[in-house]
Each structure stands twice: as C-alpha cells, then as structure tokens.
Amino acid sequence: MSSTQDPCISVCKFTGDICLGCGRSKREIKSWKRLDKADKRTVLAEASLRLIKLGATGRRKSR
C-alpha cells in the first residue's frame, strides 16, 4: 500500500485494541495525523496483517 490516506472505513468495531474496520490499534488511530509518511506506511502494512490474522475483511480489497 503506497497511499497514506486515513484508512478509516467507518466500521469502528474493536476486538481488544484493534479496529476490525481498518486494523489499526486505538493508539495508532489517535496518532495518525501526527505520523510522517513512512510511519503511516508502516502502520498500514501492520494493520493489513492484523486484519488477515483476525480474519476480518476490513479495508482489504480484492483485486
């Protein structure tokens, strides 16, 4: 994912500390606007892996 736009899809349901919509932690959501592009890319990659691990579809799109 090269885009660093806010990944929120307005499905804010949490399992533990992780949003099932975007895959980010509550801390990552709160700090999103202050992160630089490299950190945002890292968060997006980690969030995508979390969604896969949780079996949530979230923001992952089939291509």
N, C-alpha and C positions, 0 to 999 in steps of 0.2 A: 504494500500500500504506500503510494507516494503522496497522497493527499493528506494534508494536515488540518483539514476542516474538522470542526467539532463532530464526533461520531454519534452523538445522541440521536436516537430514533424515536424518542418519546415513549419508550416502553421501560419505565423505571420500576422494575421489579427486581428485588435483590435476593440472592441466596448467599447468606453470610454477608460478606463485604463486597460482593461482586454483582454488578448490574447485569441482568440477563438480556438486556437490550443492546448494550454497547460493549460489555465485557470489562469495563474499567472498574477499579475499586473506588470507593467513596472518596478517598484521598486524591486519587488521580482526577476524578471529576471536579473536585473543588479547586485543584491547582491548574487545570487545563489552560486557562487564559494566560497564565504566567510562564508556561513552558516554552522553550525555544523549539524550532522545527525538528531538530534532531531528537530531542526528548519526546516530542509528540509522536514521531515515527516509532520510537521505541515502545511507548505506551500502546500505540495502535497494534503493533506486532504482538505484544504480550497479551493484549485484550483479545485478539483473534484466537490465540492459542487457548486462552481460558474458555472462550465460548465453545471451541471444539471439545475441550476436556469435559465441560459441563453438558455437552450435547444440545446446547441452545443454538438456534439459528441466528438470533440477533441480527447484527448488521452484515454478516457474511452473505454474499450474493453468489448465486450460481451463475457461471459464465459458460 
